[in-house]
Amino acid sequence: MYNDLGLVIDFIIKHYDCMCSEWIDKCNNTQMVNLKKKTIKSVFENIDINDYIFTYSNFVVSYSVNIDTDSLELQKSKIHTRTKARNSIEGKLKLYNSPEHHNGNIPINKCMNDLLGFRIIIDDEFSFLDIKDFVESNYSNLSGYKLKCIDSSKNGYFAIHIYFSKEGSNYFFPWELQVWKKSDEVNNISSHKKYKQDYTNWEQQTREE
């Protein structure tokens, strides 16, 4: 189990690093937006910020085409990927611009933390603490990157989410890795359809036994 998870985490870090470098080259540094200093509210008030968000998301989509998860030799798990569709991004921005979310006075990067998502479905049983301890033991001192584990189980959905971000930099949106148990797969898919319609269109970039 941990070998597969480690392979996937290393794979994501490698591609995240590459995408960030390519985004810097594309923007020539001067055009980059600090995603912590800009709020969700600013996306609706400033057309330039709005355009920037969707230019960035389109860049992520273009980059994701070259991510080959079939190259991963996983033994006890399978992996899927998906990019967030434009209508899903728009819906999430509107949600976080509502009174329930401080009227959009939230940093953009706190909301848009899953433009590119990965999902690993593992045959073995494990707990949140098992995954958290593995990540902290192996990646807490990772130079330049920060991995954060969240127990995202609720409303019949059972999963651990790991978020990847650049340490000390607010110019890149985080990526997400969902960690599922095989025993929860059917139930989680049903829960996604009910509670998270925007997450259901996962591309079939899959590696199975």
Sequence and secondary structure as in RCSB ss.txt:
>XXXX:A:sequence
MYNDLGLVIDFIIKHYDCMCSEWIDKCNNTQMVNLKKKTIKSVFENIDINDYIFTYSNFVVSYSVNIDTDSLELQ
KSKIHTRTKARNSIEGKLKLYNSPEHHNGNIPINKCMNDLLGFRIIIDDEFSFLDIKDFVESNYSNLSGYKLKCI
DSSKNGYFAIHIYFSKEGSNYFFPWELQVWKKSDEVNNISSHKKYKQDYTNWEQQTREE
>XXXX:A:secstr
 HHHHHHHHHHHHHHHHHHHHHHHHHHTTTT   TTTSBHHHHHH HHHHHHHHHHHHHHHHHHTT  GGG   S
SEEEEEEE  HHHHHHHHHHHTSGGGGGG SBHHHH   SEEEEEEESS   HHHHHHHHHHHHTT TTEEEEEE
E  BTTB  EEEEEEETT  SS  EEEEEEEGGGHHHHHHHHHHH GGG   EEEEE  
